[in-house]
Amino acid sequence: MTGLPLLTSLSKGSGCGCKIQPAVLHEMLHGLRIRGGNELLLVGNDLNDDCSVLDIDNGQLLLQTVDFFTPLVNDPYVFGYAAAANSLGDIWAMGGRPLMANAVFSWPLDVLPLEMARQVLQGGADCCAKAGIALSGGHSIEGQEPLFGLSVSGICSRAELKTNAGAKPGDILFLTRPLGVGMLAAAHKKGISSPEQDQALYHALQQLNAVGDKLGKLPAVHAMTDVTGFGLAGHLLEMCRAAHLQSWLLAESIPRIHEAEPLAASFVLPDNAMRNWNAFEKYITLENQSVFPWLVDPQTNGGLLIAADPASESDVVQVLSQMGLCAEKIGGFTETGSDSEPRLIVQ
């Protein structure tokens, strides 16, 4: 549609990169943290987990999440699909199975046509259909910035719930999909991306983390979370804090989107990348400087981080390989040092 503004030009941030920066969010939530552990609410917001979790009896748990963001691509269908996939990922990241979804939608009707809005919603509906659920309702407003996402309800058995707090000393770490989405999206928004880079970006954004349902059934998997706006370093440190452990990473084993390599070399990074670094720098020992862009790059609909028992590594590798996902160990967990602060050591 010629003459219309590009979707990415209408928002300050983009995708999960538009999250409120960690330090500001921490201050904002002061006094508002809700812990799980009461009779029904098992997981609240105190450990930054992916979903809130309610015990609904008979060993079954209700998982609830909401996630939305502004456009990170100019294709409205891909934007809608990516936002839906990212929202559904919260359920899978806790070992659950999505049941239903409702849309959260804002659209500038005086700037962009209804047909484009329909394409966003169609992308979201098609993603939900791929996941085997219905986009069954929602709420919309007329706003200055386009945004889209889902409120998703899911279910899992109590025995299969995976939080971000379950890692144990000696556990090994997997990342199911390669990094680089934030850099590709930054180049796309600046209009400097190649067709190959845009294709790689669109492909990454439309992948589903449905493997989380299968991983939830493996006792060897002790903890999971998805990698989104705070980048690999930020979400891994959340796992460390929740489990009172520290982690190490093998820089050369971290999976990377090939088309993002030249962007990393040129430091084509979204704004939130440096905000992530400023928030987490004091907890990171960076022995390999070349991996810096990949640690802080905010992902949208990124892969799953998995903490697993090394004695059952082959079981995890088999599930990941069957799904065509990255199945190489990228690091692990150890006890914290004498200062008891969670740290990330990148070798």
TORZA-569242 format. One record per residue: residue in one letter; x, y, z of N, C-alpha, C, O in turn. Coordinates in steps of 0.001 Angstrom, whole numbers, plus 500000, padded with zeros to 6 digits. Atoms other than C-alpha are relative to their C-alpha. Layout:
BEGIN
aXYZXYZXYZXYZ
...
This chain:
BEGIN
m500837498821500000500000500000500000500876501233500000501395501628501044
t499097498875500152501948502963498703499450501236500698498239501407500836
g500390498754499354501922506299500482499714499886501473499516500904502138
l500263500194498587501345504774503909501308499957500779502323499518500240
p498786500123499189503868505052506752500323498538500269499425497699500343
l499590501353499648505879501938507518499579499693501436499627500563502306
l500431500392498658504623500013510530501060500320501049500745500830502124
t498941499809499007508007500219512252500296501468500267500959501790501252
s499756498573499793508069504011511868499052500600501026499234501743501445
l501032499463499116505081504389514185500233499664501470499407499995502321
s499742500369498619506689503033517338501431500348500376502342500279499551
k498666499662499493509637504095519488500870498756500078502003498753499597
g499295501279499923510685500525520245499408499036499004498623499430498142
s500573500985500915509891497308518444500098498614500605501109498248501205
g500016501359499478508896493791519402500263499991501500499879500915502218
c499668500092498577510150492635522786501063501017500402501329501204501589
g499057498929499703512765495382522498499330501234500558500019502152501004
c500692498838499439510068497832523607499635499779501465498920500589502054
k500229500218498572509954496312527086500604501140500819501611501732500430
i499412499046499059510524498702529973501306499415500511501372498237500862
q498681500511499637514195498438530887499998499430501416499236499889502267
p500064500756498742514985496106533823500064500849501258499300500609502193
a499855499199498784516093498755536349498730500794500291498304500893501442
v501234499223499832512993500887535771498858499085500413498060499435501283
l501059500953499662510713497850535902500118499555501455499117499429502160
h499774500418498612512296496750539187499476501064500967498818500744501957
e500464498908499144511607500175540713498479500126499944497831500363500964
m501440499859500182508085500283539286499225498960500814498156499249501352
l500709501098499336507158496929540847500292499904501486499805498995502158
h499676500030498571508569497739544282498715500056500832497898500964500677
g501188500076499159505938496745546826498817499330499350497781499141499988
l501121500619500722503771495088544179500261498537499660499462497907498969
r499684501401500278505451491689544039499045499086500753498734499315501922
i500910500979499405503127488760544700500652498628499911500959498141498823
r499370501317499971504610485468545777498962498905499836497803499055500224
g500835501184499982503182482077545042500142499339501363500676499931502300
g499804500739498772503037479453547729498782499978500909498780499260501909
n501207500140499193499568480064549124499216498791499504499708498018498681
e500743501236500272496835477463548854499747499766498516499784498625498057
l500368500162501397495953478144545209501023500609499040501354499992498027
l499040499339500879498442480608543669501388499427500235502014499697501260
l498707500658499851501600478588543102501153500854499490502254500801500037
v498962499134500571503546481093540980499404501387499800498398501546499108
g500401498611500185503178484871541206501027500728499144501616500144498235
n499088499206500828505330487681539821501334500283500684502116501101500199
d498818499649499223508113487644542406501300499561499346502340500171499593
l498777500512500634510610485656540295500012500209498487500795499578497777
n500037499674501437509720487072536856499777498775499129500353498658498047
d500273501188500804508387483749535655499117500364498807498607501480498709
d500686499723501253506649483422532303498486500047500132497819500725499351
c501446500023499780503139482736533631499699500058501494500538499697502320
s500529500251498664501124482994536794499325498629499973498792498210498945
v500464501388499956500014479541537952499053499803501175499362500149502315
l501029500249498995496880478531539823499690498512500073499532497849499048
d500381501398499781496105475126541334498483499875499842497722500494500585
i501439500180500222492720474019539983499542498604500415498487498133499991
d500379501258499363492706470700541886500254498803499077500458498958497873
n499796501276500698493147467062540845501338499946499270501473499281498242
g498664500036500589496811467682540074500160500840498757501198500767498099
q499956499168501200496008470160537284500240501461500374499761501947501398
l499661498604499778497346473704537017499508500851498835499580500442497676
l500375499024501009495976476727535170501132500997499843501585501587500824
l498944499048500316498626478869533461499388501198499288498554501034498398
q500555498797500594497869482473532542501113500996499693502000501222500516
t499010499002500398499919485062530640499361501032499078498319500775498476
v500377499004501002499528488250528611501288500625499480502200500922500251
d498798499452500626502085489619526154499588500752498737498785500255497947
f500295499229501211501927492333523494501159500944499734501934501252500639
f498946499051500330504261494685521660499679500766498723498694500490498038
t500136499177501204504660497238518879500729499328498841501517498411499070
p499442500706501170505707496290515313501527500010499949502165501031500202
l498569500082500261509233495065514669500285499675498539501445499612498131
v499868500196501449508593494336510967498906500819499317497920501215499939
n500966499190500751506730496204508257498895499174499353497929499732498835
d501035500880500522504721493190507113498958499770501088499288499166502109
p500995500111498919501444493302509114499653498563500358499412498260501526
y500314501400499713500755489577508774501088499376500880500785498694501859
v498893500556499214504211488631510088500015500609501398500298499918502376
f500094499361498685503829491165512896498965499287500863499246498963502017
g501042500668499240500568489538513982500375498587500392500117498156501516
y499597501383499745501956486020513701501077499953501084501020499127501996
a498898499976499038505117486894515635499510500348501402499935499737502383
a500519499606498690503217488615518440499230498852500651499340498634501857
a500742501139499467500932485601518831500943498878500425500769498291501493
a499041501054499667503831483123518756500751500325501278500996499449502107
n499283499567498809505663485150521379499131499825501249499627499406502295
s500910500147498863502607485144523662499797498533500363499849498167501537
l500189501428499749501988481418523278501241499369500626501149498408501389
g498750500541499489505644480806524076500090500007501515500787499170502089
d499957499970498545505082481776527718499400498733500608499895498223501613
i500620501234499503502798478775528208500947498819499792501164498029500710
w499083501108500290505220476366526516501264500079500851501841499048501196
a498782499845499211508137477814528498499851499448501413500847499256502111
m500217500580498681506541476428531656499512498563499918498996498014500891
g500372501397500171505848472988530228498527499787499773498044498659499865
g501440500097500147502199473753529554499523499854498577500311499827497631
r500661500104501299499749473408526701498956501109499905498072501183500758
p500995498933500136497786476451525454498604499434499778498428498420499103
l501389500403500154494000476166525666499186500993499184498387500594498337
m500767498969500694492617479479524404500756501318500085501627501500500935
a499333498710500035493685483012523548499007501106499682498043500905498944
n500736498784500315492211486502523485500991501065499547502110501143500055
a499107499001500579493679489376521503500010501285500824499003501678501412
v499823498644499483495043492662522869500463500827498813501528500558498257
f499770499363501300494950495139519975499774501500500075498749501960500578
s500146498556500144495539498837519404500364500382498570501319499851498003
w499772499654501407495363500492515984499706501484499761498671501982500203
p500232498584500333495736504108514714499130500130498743499656500204497632
l500926500046501123492641504220512502500114501209499078499745501133497906
d499872498810500840493390507724511258501278499996499174501493500885498350
v498702500062500693496822506649509962500104498769499101500624498850497988
l499847501269500712496588503021508830498638499402499683497709499542500479
p501309500505500440493774501250506919499551498757500756500354498037501350
l500582501171499357491454498611508278500529498702499403500703497720500124
e499510501218500642492731496073505733501323499565500609501566498371500785
m498731500344499363496179496258507301499758499443501401500439498510501826
a500351500525498679494627495741510734499510498559499898499843497719500734
r500491501362500212492860492665509396501153499033499760501101497888500211
q498849500860500260496194491277508200500734499660501299501196498534501483
v499386500274498697497644491652511703499200498928500739499761497958501248
l500855500958499295494678489811513195500017498631499328499947497603500001
q499943501279500715494845487151510477501283499251500348501267498033500531
g498754500640499591498485486493511326499882499384501379500337498263501605
g500191500543498659497561486073514979499088498789500010499356497812500709
a500935501124500051494628483797514161500651498768499390500434497651499860
d499339501135500641496741481628511859501024499366500927501183498146500933
c499042500540499038499416481268514530499285499161501050499736498067501391
c500771500763499017496816480180517074499506498688499404499537497649500064
a500454501227500655495410477691514569501131498996499875500920497796500052
k498834500885500087498911476286514051500266499335501344500695498183501400
a499798500533498655499122475820517822498843499121500457498916498513501525
g501131500853499681495770474012517807498974500622500918498199499909501555
i500988499335499167493736476649519638499307501093499190499713501403498070
a500738498930500671491263479386518732500384501355500571500608501497501773
l499955498614499554491763483116518872498546500384500230497848500790499301
s501438500069499729488421483301520615499365501314500412498146501379500576
g500572498725499597488009486940521603501108501020500177502206500856499645
g498972499009499755489853490011522777499438501373500284498240501551500501
h500373498612499746489825493742523306500843500903499116502044500683498961
s499288499095500904490757496557520944499724501444500393498664501769500929
i500158498571499796491307500296521262500582500727498787501341500145498013
e499357499157500999492172503137518891501111500770500704500844501590501583
g498858499377499343495673504266519865500962500610499002500811500425497795
q499035499341500867498589506261518499500999499025499405501452499209498276
e499054501005500474500885503233518190499266498679499773498452498282500606
p500560501344500149499864499879516699500660499050500987501873499090501192
l499453501070499163500272497019519121499071498802499938497869498925499703
f500782501233500064499161493421519214500650498952500883501873498912501024
g499531501128499208499463490409521474498819499177500459497693499369499999
l501040500915499535497505487759523305500016499872501510501064499967502148
s500140500571498665496215486846526703499706498521499787498751498167499095
v500094501437500273496646483069526812499790499229501303500450499493502308
s500199500944498899495321480411529180500503498633499561500292498217498422
g499497501327500298496995477024529361499853499085501202499348499482502252
i500156501009498946497136473885531443501217499094500003501854498891498970
c499006501080499911499663471360532690499769499260501309499072499758502194
s500087500717498736499918468739535384501029500585500965502032501164500548
r499083499449499000501602469715538624501392499386499863502393500067500086
a498711500687500129504352467160538002500817500506498819502038500349498796
e499306499574501217505195468701534619500297501491499953500893501960498983
l499748498566499982505348472384535605501497500288500059502216499715500878
k498597499567500003508708473991534791500033501508500244499520502279499433
t499825498578499740509510477337536398501436500391499644502222499554499201
n498622499585500253512660479426535989500881499810501227502049500199501218
a499281500114498735513703478519539553500530498603500294501100498378501361
g499721501392499672514338474791539255501385499489499694501676498327499977
a498658500483500358517942474622538019500753499531501234500565500058502330
k499220500582498914520341472559540143501496500089499664501863500121498489
p498556499993500268524139472694540554500388498797499143499976497671499423
g499594501062500903525716470667537763499119499844498781499490499144497840
d500873500062501172522791471092535368500697500588498776501532501486498885
i499502499459501256523624471697531731498917500866499359497740500770499707
l500879498985500562522080474421529588499892499832498495500893499651497802
f500272500029501439520456474288526144499242501270499621498511501832500436
l500805498942500604519073477062523920499463499455498693500237499079497814
t500597500775501088516615475695521386500091500662498628500016499972497612
r499958499324501304516910478360518657501089501074499991501450501589501049
p498889499051500071519633480724517412499577501432500297498411501799500147
l500200498595499666519988484364518471500238500893498788500806500463497784
g499744499016501050520038487488516321498781500760499538498891501641498685
v501239499371500452516400488554515958500029501515500206499592502271499338
g499979498573499714516962491934517593500839500782499006500449501862498563
m499127499328500969519828492837515283499371500021498616499436501033497918
l500674500040501304517919491713512196498845500991499957498631501657498944
a501125499069499951514890493734513307500483501454499987499837502320499396
a499454498642499998517060496813513950500398500418498593500133501545498174
a499613499698501379518487496617510430498773500184499119498750501057498252
h501259499899500753514988496083509019499345501358500232498897502006499287
k500637498727499669513643499138510832500773501178499405500174502172498993
k499171498926500556516580501278509638500028499987498473500563500909497858
g500009500099501450516028500129506043501330499615499395501602499936498238
i498673500386500499519538498658505720500144498487499891501237497988499623
s499925501463500064518667494949505750499923499526498553499319500176497700
s500072500631501315519138492707502734498752499132499920498170498814500957
p501130500923500106516326490519501340500242498699500762499315498144501352
e499676501238499283518127487496502811499857500191501507499392499294502210
q500143499723498569518238489126506238498532500134500397498131499655501457
d501434499903499712514537490003506082499341498628499994498485498339500831
q500558501349500066513718486443505071500359499212501259499520498499501810
a499581500688498781515755485098508007499230500509501207498854499732502084
l500760499406498902513988487519510356498567499479500009498067499061501054
y501385500460500082510509486558509135499893498523500376498945498113501045
h500011501428499668511365482864509411500114499796501515499365499011502096
a499790500164498559512630483207513002498762500412500784498407499767501770
l501142499465499265509598485215514092498772499103499929497870499226500757
q501189500831500178507136482591512868500199498558500476499415497673500134
q499795501309499412508600479610514728499244499889501320499069500885502022
l500720500240498760506678478061517624500866499204500975501657498351500574
n499264500709498950508113476854520931499200498830500567499285498529501758
a500872501088499551505669473943521092500765498841500623500171498021501323
v499186501049499382508554471652522092499930500087501524500198499097502205
g500086499863498548508042473051525619499021499033500629499235498587501757
d500973500972499505505016470776526036500660498633500167500426497939501157
k499294501288499923507209467739525304501076500026501080501248499051501812
l498947499899498998510062468982527487499429499978501412500082499501502340
g500630500026498690507647469448530377499784498590500531499691498380501740
k500241501390499602507114465708530416501287499268500378501233498120500821
l498718500634499680510840464988530945500427500370501416500667501548501683
p499510499696498649511861464701534630501405500587499993501783501300500923
a498623499495500079515419465500533502500052501507499806501065502130500125
v500051498548500182514355469058532611499558500630501317498436500419501776
h500256499428498681514553471030535842499427501417499951498716501827500869
a500464498610500089513817474581534649499982500430498544500751499929497723
m500056499440501354512837476523531524499559501459500081498896501876501030
t500538498674500257512236480057530346500231500300498536501014499615497878
d499728499617501381512060481770526973500878501249499967500864502055500898
v499100498856500150514590484310525720499277501060499178498989500864497997
t500709498926500700512871487572524846500746501324500195501937501408499895
g499458498658500079513470491276525461501237500293500814501961501235500488
f498815499752499193516173491053528132501225499256499479502297499327500081
g498868500682500621518379488921525884500411498743500744499882498432501811
l499518501240499400520220485710526650500533500238501406500204499494502330
a499391499743498693522183487236529530498930500324501040498969499793502150
g501003499591499031519171488821531198499114498862500462498849498723501657
h500902501086499621516923485783531106500745498863500690500173498178501538
l499211501009499299519717483429532149500285500455501430500254499640502352
l499781499501498647520494485662535125498730499903500838498805499693502049
e501249500213499264516805485502536068499930498566500517499504498338501650
m499971501395499557517173481712536216500976499823501152500692499110502115
c498991500105498937520316482089538326499472500559501315499619499932502364
r500522499387498777518648484443540808498914499130500626498885498932501840
a501115500792499488515568482270541112500481498718500665499869498250501625
a499487501266499470517661479146541800501170500192500958501675499216501514
h498850499689499148520428480911543815501260499274499522501984498664500308
l498849500638500626523076479632541407500722501011499121500242502127498919
q499361499240501057525591481007538950500107499108498767499945497890498847
s499999500735501265525975480006535313501250500321499207501862501377499369
w498903499769500933528685479620532723499514499695498589498658498835498381
l500339500171501405528422479862528949501258499766499179502303500361499442
l498952500183501001530620478577526135499649500875498804498726500563498052
a500357499005501012530639481533523754499871499391498615498942499711497874
e499993500548501358531441479505520665498872499007499758498601498648498612
s501099500961500151528554477103521333498635500666499903497639499999499626
i501279499299500038525854479777521422499510500062498559500217500597497705
p500499500001501387523680479310518293499644501407499531499091502203500290
r500186498661500546523462482357516014499383499907498609499703499006497833
i500566499924501350521401483275512974501098500513499066501657501589499277
h498879499682500880523916483320510130499875501404499405500863502135499327
e500197498709500663522400486387508459500206501185500938500346502318500478
a499775498919499038522850488405511663501480500213500311501840501202500950
e498565499909499688526616487801511846500613501334499569501291501964500381
p499403498714500376527619490883509794499442501178500797500139502175500986
l500575498938499179525266493027511872500667500033501373500943501108501905
a499294500063498717526897491825515100501408500570499869501881501286500752
a498636499501500219530334492570513641500026501513499868501019502150500220
s500094498547500186529176496122512815499260500679501143499030501888501099
f500740499497498841527321496544516140498709500723499585498398501801500090
v501336499519500331523960497137514475499045499391501025498508498301500823
l500770500510498867522035496737517731498800500905500288498887502119500106
p501119499160499551518619497914518907500359500712501297501271500292502009
d499697499203498812518558500507521699499992499177501275500834499381502150
n500119500765498761517495497996524328501178499082500258501338498602501380
a498829500835499782520669495984523810500930500638501033501387499963501955
m499124499326499042522752498577525652499312500191501346499972500173502385
r500711499927498717520053499022528275500106498671500738500257498640501960
n499818501315499382520262495287528884501389499887500620501533499433501755
w498631500094499488524035495493529270500167500852501260500775500402502231
n499873499116498838523802498438531685499329499390501224499778499598502351
a500723500610498889521334496464533799500718498786500568500632498523501768
f499461501291499581523297493216533940501529499941500047502089498930500472
e498538500031500142526963494176533423500712499559501276501657498772501214
k499279500284498759527955493945537092499894498536500421500611498091501318
y500145501421499673526815490316537194500671499090498974500568497867499073
i499451500783501111528715489201534081501517500107499960502072501205500012
t498571500048500261532321488126533688500173499589498546499917498442498178
l499951500218501445532981488452529962501434499702499585502219500617499336
e498654500416500386536094486463529090500177499959498490501305499965497998
n499972500014501466535193486366525373499197501212499506497967501177499477
q500653498742500354534436489898524141499158499897498723498207500658498548
s500684500070501297533254488795520682498537499611500119497753499848499200
v501377500490499837530045487325522082499074501085500547497872500856500686
f500786498943499375528874490638523565498668500279499289497635500277499958
p501287499673500630526223491486520894498954498907500183497763499197500301
w500936501119499918524679488036521182499439499828501410498352499274501574
l500474500103498623524362488224524981498871500975500297497939500650501033
v500926498928499622522391491470525082498925500261498957498006501039499213
d500964499779501074520440491328521799498600499595500458498383498424500768
p501358500373499591516719491486522717499335499139498936499266499523497769
q500686500896500916514887488577521143498496500225500065497961500598501109
t501453500062500037511265488516520074499624498595499546500104498119498517
n500326501394500265509704485058520125501275499169499887501440498394498945
g498758500771499989513125483627520999499788498582500470498676498185500818
g500069501401499619513931480044521856499910499790501501499849500748502272
l500091500378498597513743478200525167501380499747500578502226499118499943
l498832500357499205516512478090527757499614498841500900498594498899501588
i500354501226499293516581474651529366501133499600500934502276499456500500
a499061500560499028518347473513532537499653498531500184498519498193500524
a500292501438499996518689469728532500501074499210500731502229499626500820
d499103500935499332520251466862534415500988499425498974500555498839497982
p499044500520500981523509465919532620499932498485499829500319497962498784
a500106501452500102522847462245533363498957499576498976498990498448498486
s501055500306500975519828462408531040500091500908498781499085501185498128
e499799499094501127521326464681528393499459499415498701498878500138497892
s500418500620501253520551462187525637498488500086499800498023500189498665
d501457499901500121516801462331526413499586501373499478498703501486498628
v500303498639500437516732466104525971500436500200498556499699500763497746
v499469499863501359518897465978522855499087499301498998498856499818497905
q500885500733500907516585463384521306498736500789499684498325500862498526
v501222499222500221513474465546521799500301501217499128499553501509498195
l499660498809500776515198468661520447500329499649498558499905500341497633
s499604500409501350516667466841517467498782499588499178498695499908497993
q501205500426500710513315465303516552499174501190499516498463501100498516
m500745498792500365511848468816516426500822500932499112500370502028498781
g499146499183500857514723470140514294500574501217500695500830502232500047
l499520498868499210515987472409517102501458499813500411502011498719500305
c498608500057499537519444473246518445500094499034501168499301499111502106
a499891501043498980520607470332520582501405499911500563501811498858501056
e498648499976499473524120471377521604500025500740501331499422501804501473
k499854499356498692524992472192525212500750501323499837501773501382499155
i499329498702500096525898475878525587500574500464501333501265501481501377
g499484499578498710526719476047529292499450499143501118499047498002500895
g500483500753498863525668474993532764499909500860501245500109502073501195
f500218499315498732525051475888536406500927499447501074501227498254501099
t499174500382498858527253475842539512499512500740501234498658501623501150
e500300499265498772527018476943543119500504501438499873501442501715499127
t499534498617500006527347480678543731501317500115500756501677499230501533
g498745499745499310530638482150544942499773500437501434498667500335501964
s500051499637498586531411483432548400499072501179500270498528501301501367
d500879498847499794529418486639547874498527499664499795497664500516500006
s501360500499500194526289484567547066499226500749498931498014500566498812
e500661499289501091525522486864544126499943499102498762500944498469498425
p500045500760501252524283485136540955500882500663498964500844501883498799
r499099499451501018526855485561538206499917499159498744499507497998498765
l499918500668501293527256484676534566501423500144499513501916501259499346
i498621500010500488530721483692533363499988499511498559499571498387498276
v500033500316501433531135483736529590501416499682499543502283500555499539
q498646500476500335534134481706528417500237500033498494501318499668498030
